[in-house]
Amino acid sequence: MIKRLRFAVVVVSLLGISLSVHAQKDRFQQKVKYEMDVRMDVVKNQYTGTQKLHYTNNSPDTLDRAFYHLYYNAFQPNSMMDVRSRTIADPDRRVRDRIQNLKPEEYGIMEVRSLKMNGKAVGFVHEETILEVDLSDPILPGETVVFDMEFFGQVPLQVRRAGRDNAEGIRYSMSQWYPKMAAYDVRGWHANPYIGREFYGNFGDFDVKITIDKDYLLGGTGYLENANQIGKGYEDAGVKVPEPKTKELTWHFTAPSVHDFMWAADPKYTLVKQQMEDGPMVHLLYVKDGKTEENWGKLMQYTIDAIAYCSENFGKYPYKQYSVIQGGDGGMEYPMATLITGHRNLRSLVGVTVHELIHSWYYGVLGFNESSEPWLDEGFTTWGTSVVMDAVFEKDPDFIHNGSYRSYFRLADAGYEEPLTTHGDHYNLNSAYGPGTYNKGAVFVEQMSYVVGKENFDKALLRLWKDFQYKHPNGNDVIRTFEKVSGLELDWYYDYFIASTKQIDYGVKSVEAEGKNTKITLERVGMMPMPLDVVVTYQDGSQELVYLPLVIQRGEKPEEAGMPKRILTQKWPWTSYTTEVKLARPIAEIKSVEIDPSMRMADVNRENNKLEVSQEMEKK
């Protein structure tokens, strides 16, 4: 009996080791390499193309199906995007019923005409914005296969992000323009129909040739490999490019380690470029006229300053080029480039450029999943926009994240807030999606500096960049990074602030004399617990800080520069709704007691955060 028991223990132990090793297996990343050759007909606004896709299955799974995104098919009447846009209670003003009213020549079309894997035809079905592929042979773990495709596209009249002839007259904003293999990760395939939100894709390399009317100037993702044959301002200094003898030019671009490829084209574009000393070549492409010339003329230096700031504080920008291009319907990020509308005042122009630029870090290189966790990409980017604009454009005399906090407070008060774990496509309202993903997401980031301390926060930002470039980190990875740097346990912060809609509300309940000492009673009114910085201001103007970390955070943040001296640390169990703090100072010396004067804690009701000590209190 004893021998059997020992054997069982050994088996269980070995099984546990096996399971542990399997559970800790490094994350996998599917690898793609696209080679595409397309020809654009600028009269019909149609194009044909071939695509060779080298696909490496780095997962531990055998794949017997595959899926491609066919985004342009969303721009057809009665598509899922059209129906959603017309039936949601608060439609996007840029879309509304515009898809329903498109004429056939204005539709978006993406049609796969043939598809082979390793030279063998495979079966496929167009399911609106998704191509469903049944593989004739499975793709084994570690195997690389080659898909060969012929496809046809029609560029939609610009409605949302992509298309032709936008409101400012730009001919082509070519984003999401090619059949794109869906991402496959630890959660399986991400073959989400396109209804107008954002994107998630595999990192890889692109080699793209675009043949188009010779009058057009192109820009976007990637490096132009034949600049000295194209000219158009791209050629090397001193190189004279002769006029083309044909009616068309073929532009050849390559882009390494990106997860999408965008290009834009217009015969009226002006190209301005400047090489940074310790950074990329910066391109501006815009139509120079009375609405753009002055402000776009100032944009280059702001863009350079922003790239330099982000590289120093968020991580070194890894590509050799970045392009700001007039196009699209507002502002939208792509690898190595952005499309923005250009008829803006200077603050708006710089602001949208900075915002889309910062996406290059969080969407572009870290590769947050914009579809299932949009709060990560938009939250970090919105937070970063306030920081960078304050650094390079104009100093804000107030708390620089006030706008994000106010937006979140309005959402929290409105009654229709949803957890930020909601998939981007499935929010009930646009007015819940925007303030949630952008603004509450930004509050999450700034509030993290309050929880772990500013010094730890800055270190963690760079650690996140160092550990997760090109790896698609998720919310848990972000939390774990801040845990590793700070030494604190932070799962509670994610569970409350991201996975729920519980709110923070703390108050100073009373300040009372207790002999020669003073008793401060604090209360938690809201459902979300938080550590507290409580600042005591004395009659002589001096200040001291009482720090109340949560027991569940299992540690303390260090004292922060610029904050009053910490005189007391007292843990607060989250199960207790009140706690008392004893100060060895008479109440007559105290002027006020305030919770978080830094404003970083997202307390939905700040009216009860500060208590002025009155003469009546002193008498009591």
N, C-alpha and C positions, 0 to 999 in steps of 0.2 A: 504493500500500500504506500509506504513511504517512497519507494523507488519510482512508482508510477507518478506520484505527485511531483517528484523532482523532475521527471521527464516532461510532465505537463508544463511545469514552470519554464523549463528550457525552451519548449516549443513556443509557448506564449511569448517569451522574451525575444526569440528569434523573429517571430511573426511581427512583434511590435517594432523591432529594428527595421524589418523589411518595409512595413507600412510607413514608418517615419522617413526612411530614405526616399520612398516614392512620393510622399507628401511634400518633401522639401526639394523635389526636382526643380531645377532652374526653369523660369518661364521660357516659353518658346515664342519665336516670332517667325511667321511665314515670310518668305522672301520672294519678291517679284522683280522681274526685269522686263520692261516693255520696250519693244521696237515698233514704232508706228510710222507709216507713210501715208499722208492724207493730201487730197487735192480739193481746194475750195473753189466753188463757182459763186462769184460775188454778185452775179445777176440773179440766179435762182436761190441764193442763200442756202445752198446744199453742198454736201461734200461726201466723197467716198474715201475709204481708207482700208489699209491692211494693218493687222496687228499680230506681232509675234510675241507671245508672253511666256517667258521662262518662269515656271512656278515651282518653288521648293517647299515641300511639306516638312517643316521642322517640328511638327506636332508629333505626339506619340500615337496619333490616331490614323487609321486607314480611311481615306476619303473616297466614297463612291458617288458623290454628287458634288457639284460646284455651282456657284451663283455669281452672276455679273450684275452690276448696277447699270441701268439704262435711263439715266436721269431725265433726259430731254422728253421722254414719253409722258412725263408729268404735265407737260404744257399742251394738253389736248382736252377738249370739253369732256366732262364727266369722268375725268381721271380722279384718283383718290385725292390728289392735291386740290383739284377743282372743287370736289364735293366738300372736302374739309373746309376749304376757304369760304364757301358759300353758306355753310351750316353752323360753323362755330359762332358763339354768341357775340364775340368781339373780333371780327375779321381783321386781318392785316390790311391796312389801307392801301398798301402797294399791290395787293392781289385782289381781294374782294371777288367780283365776278368776272374779272378780266380774262381768265382762261376760258370761261364759258363763251365769251364773245369773240374769241379768236377766229379768223377765217382760215380755211385749209392751208393757204400759202403762209400763214403765220404760225401754224402749229410747230411744236417741237417734235421731231421724229428721230428715234435711234433704233435701227433695225440691223440685226445680225443676219447676214446672208449665207455664211458658211462658217463651220467651226470644226477643227480637227485637233485631236490630241495625239502627239507623237505620230502624225501622219495618218491617223485613223479617224474617220468621221464619227462624231458623237451626236446623240440626240439632244435637242434643246427646244424649249418652249418660251415664247415671249409672254410674260405675265406682267404686263404694263411696264413698270420701272425696274423689273427684275427679270433676268434671263435665267431660267432653270435648266441646268445641264445634267443629263444622266451620262455618267462616264462609262465608256465601253470597257475600260480596265480601271481598277482602283488605283489611287495614288498612295503608295506605301509610305510609312514614316521614313524620313530621310531622303526620299526620292525627289528628283527634279524632272519635271515633264515640260513639254513645249506645246502650247496651244497656238494654232494658226487660225486667224479669223479674217473674214472680209465683212465690212460693215458700211452702212449708209446712214447719213444724218441730214436733218434739216434744222437749221438754226431757228429757234422760236423768236417771235417778236419779244423783246425784253420785257419780262414781267417781274421775275424775282431772281436776282443775282446774275444769271446767265442770259445770253440772247443777243439780238441785233437791234440796232437803231434805238438806243436808250433815250431817255428824256432829254439828254444833253447832246444827242445826235451822234454818239459814238457808234461806229458800224458794228463791231464785233467784240463782245465780252465772252470769251470762250472758256467758261469753267464748266466742269462736269460734262464734258463734250464727247467723251469716248466711252466705250464699254469698259467698265472697271471691275476687276475681280473683287468680290466682297471679302471682308476681313474674316479670318477664322482664328479664334483664340481659345483660351481655356473654357470659355462659355459656349464654344461652338461657332457656327456660322452667324454672321450679322447681316442677313439679307433683308434689311428693313426697306419696305416701299418708301419712295421719296414723296413726302407731303409738304416739303418746304422748310424743314429745319436744317440740321447741319450734318456733319460727315465723319466717317471713320474709315481708315484704309490701311493697307499693308505698306510698310516701308520697302523701298526698292530703288532701282535705277531706271531712268527714262532716256531713250534715244528717239527723238521725234523730228520728222521732216514734214514741213508744211509748204505746199505749193499753192501760190496765190497770186493774184494780179500784181504786177510789178509796182504799181503806184502805192501799195499799202506798206505801212511801217508796222512792225510787230514787236511785242515785248511780253514778258511774263516770267514763268518759271524757267530756270535753266540758263546755260551758257550758250551763246551763239558761236557755233564752231566754224562757220564760214563767213565771218564778218567782213573779211577783205574781198569776198566775192559779192556780198550783198550791198555793202556801203551803208547808206541811210544814216550816217553818223556813228555807226558801230565800228568802222574800220580803224586800224591802227593809225596813229599820227603819221602823216607824210605819205600814206598810201593813197593813190588815186584810183578810184574804182570807175571803170568805163560804164557808160549807159548800157543796160541790158539789151541784147538784140532780140530777145523773145518778149512776149506779152506777160510772161509770168516769171516769178523767182521762186526758188526752193530754199526755204530757211531751215537750217539744221541746228537743233538744240539738243543738249545733253544736260541731265540733272541727276546728281548722285544722292542717294540716301534721302529721298523724299517720299511722301505718300499720296501725292496728287500732282497734276500738271495743268496749269492754266496758261492761256495766251490771249492777247487782245490785239486787234488790228484796226487801223484807220488810216486813210490816205492823208489826213490833215494833221496827224500827230507831229509834235515837236519832241525831239529827244535831247535831254540835258543829262550829262553824266559827270560824276566827280569821284575820284578815288580817295577813300579815307586813308589816313596815315597808318592806322593800325586797325583796319576793318575792311569791309567790302567795297566794291565799286557800287555807287548808288546811282540808279537811273530814275529820272522823272520823264514820263511820257504823257503829254496832254495836248489839247488843242488850244493854241495860244490865241486869245481874243480879249475883248474888253472885260469879260467876266472872269478871266483866269490870269492874265499876264502879271498883274501886280502881286497877287498873293502866292501864286505858284513860283514866282521869282524869288520869294523869301523862303519857300518851303525846304529847299535843299539843305540849308544850314541847320534848320530845326531837325530835319530827319537825321543828319549826321550826328548832331548832339544827342539825340534820343538813342541812336544805336550805340554810341559810346557809353552812355549812362547804363543802358541795359546790359551791355557786355561786362561792365565792371561789377554790377550789383546782382544780376540774375544769372550770369554765365556768358562765356565768350560766344558771340555769334559765329557759327561754324562755316557758313558758306562764303563764297567769294563775291556774291552779288546780292543786291536787294533793289527791287523796282517798285515805285509808286506810280500807278497807272490810272488815268481818268477812264471810268467806265462803270458798269454795273448799275446798281440802284440805291447805293448808300455807301456802305463800306463792307468789304468781305475779305478775309484773309486767305492766302494760298501760300504754298511753299515758295520762299524767296521773293514773294511779291504780294501786292494787294491791288484790288480794284476799288476805287472810290469815286463818288461823284465830285465834280470839281468846281461847281458854281457856288462857292461858299465864302463867308468872311474868313479872316485869317485864323481866328481862334478855332472855328469849326474845322477848317482845313487841317490845321496842325493837330487838333484833337483827334479827328478820325484817323489821320495817318499814324499818330502815336499808338492809338488803340490797336489798329490792325497790325502794326509793326510788332507790338508786344505779343500778339498771337504767334509770331514766329518762334517764340520760346516755348509756349505752352501747348499750342496746337501743332506747330510746325516741327519741333525737335523732340520735345518730350512725347508729344502725340497723345494727349488726353483724348478719350473717347467723347467727342462732342455730341453724340447721339444719346448714349445711355447715361452719361454723367456730364451734361452740359455745364453744370455749375462749376466744375473744376476749371475748364478752359476759360469760360466767360468770367468766373469769379476772380481768378488770378489776374486775368487781363484787365478787367475793370479796376481792380485794386491798383495794378501797375500803372494804368493810365493816369490816375490821380497823382501817384508818386512822381512819375516822369514829367507830366505837365507842370507840376510844382517846381521841378528841378530845372527844366529847360525852357519853359515858356513864361510863366508868371507865378510868383510866390503868392500863396494863399495865406492871408493873415489868420484865418480860422482853421479849425480841424479839417484837413484836406479831404477826408472821406465823408464829410457831412452829407453830401448828396446821396451816397449809397445807403447810409444809415437812415436818412429820412425816407427814402424810397422803401426800404425794408419795413420801417415802422408803419407806413401807410398800408403796405400789404398785410402785415400782421393784424392791423386793426380792421381790415376790410372783411375778413371772415372767409375768404376763398383761397387762402394760402394752401399749397400742397407741399409735401415733403420733397426735398431736393433730390431724393433717390428716384423720383418719377422720371421715366424716359422722356426725352425732349419732345417726341412726337405725341405724347399722350397726356399732356396737361389739358385740363378742361377749358382753360381760358388763356389767350395770349397775355392778358393782363396779370395772370399768375406766373406765367413762364418768364417774361422779361424781368420784372422786379425780383423774382426768385433767383434765377440763374445768374443774372448779371450783378444785381445789387446785394442780395443776401449772400451770394457767393463771395462778393468782395468783402462783406462784413465778416464772413467766416475767416478770411485771410487776415484782415487787420486785427480781429479779435484774438486770433492765435498769438499775435505778438503780446497781447495783454496776458494771455494764459501762461506762455512759456518765458516771457521776457524778451525785450527787443534784441539783445545780443544773441540769444539762442535762435531767435527768429531769423535774423540775417544769416547766421551760419547754416541754418536748415535750408534756406532758399538755395544756397550754393551747393549744399549736399544733395538736394533733390536733383539739381542739374547734373551733378557729377555722376550720380548713381543710375539715372533713368533716361539718359539720352537715347532716343530711338527705341524705347522699350514699352511705350504705351502704359505708363503707371496709372493706377486707379486710386480711388479715394483712400483705401486702406494703405496703399504705399505712401501716400502723402502723410497720413497720420503716423505711420511707423517711422518715417523719416524725422518728423518733429519729436517723436518719442526718443529715438536714438540720440539725437543731438541734445535734448533737454533733460533726459533721464526721467521724465514724467510719464505717467500712464494717461493716455488721451482718448481711449475708445469711447468713454462717456461723452466727450465733446462731440464726436461724430454722431453718436447715437441720438443725442438730444437735438443738436443744431441742424444736422443734415437729414437724418432719417425720421425726424418728427417735426411737428410745428409747435412744440411747446415753447413758451416764451420766458424771457428773463425779466424779473421785476423784483428788485430788492429795495428795502427802505430802512432809514434810521428811525426806529420806533420811538425811542426816548433817550434822553441824556439826563441822568439824575445824580445828585450828590449822595455820596455814601461815606459819611464821616468826612475825613480829609481827602478822600479819593473820589473818583467819578465812575459811575457805571453807565456804559453805553449798551443799549439793547438794539440789536439788528434783527430784521425779519425778512424771510423769503416769502414774497407774495405770489410770484409766478411759479410755474411748474418746472422750470429748468434751473438746476443748481449751477453755481459758478463760484470760483475763488474770488475773493474781494480784496481790493486795495481801499482801505479806509483812511482818509487824510483828516487829521485833527489840526485845526488852525487855532492858535492861541491869540490872546488879546494883544500881545506885542508883535503880531504878524508872523511869527515863526511857525513852522509846520513840522509834524511828525507823522509817520505812516504806521498803521497797524495792518498786518497782512494775515488774511484768513484763507489758507488753501483748503480745498476739499480733501477729505480723507482719501477719497477714491482716486485722486491724482497721484498719490504715493510719492510725494516729494514737494519741493518748493522751487519756485523760480528765483533766480538771483536778484539782488537789489538792482534796480535800473537807474542808469544815468539820468539826471534831470528830475528825479522823483525825490520827495522828502526822505529823510533818514528813517529807516525801519527800526522801530523800538520794540515791537512785539510781533511774534508769529503765533497764531492760535488756530489749530485745525477745526474745521466745521464739518460734522457728518451730514450728508445730504438728507438724511431722514429727519433731521431737526429743522423746524421752520423758524425757530428763533435761537439766538445765542447772545450771551452777555460778554462784554469786554470790560475789564477793570483797568483803569488808568490810575497810576500813583501821582495824580495831579488834582488839586482842588478844582471844582467846577467853575469857580470864579475866574480861573485863568483861561478857560476855554471859550472861544468865540463861536466856532462851528465844527460840525462833524459831517463829512461828505464821503459818499461812496463813489469811487472812480471818477475823480475830476478830469482824468485824461480823456474821458468820453469814449474809450475804446470798447468798453463792455456795452453790448447792445440791449440796454435796459429800456423796455418799452414805455416805462413811466418814470421819467427822471424827476418828477415833482417831489417824490418822497425820498430822493437820494441825499438831500442835504437838510440838516437841521441847525438853525441858528439858535444859540443858547441865550435865552432871555433871562431877565432879572427874576421872573417868577420861578424858572427852573432852579436858579441859584438858591432861592429861598427855600425851595422844597428839599 
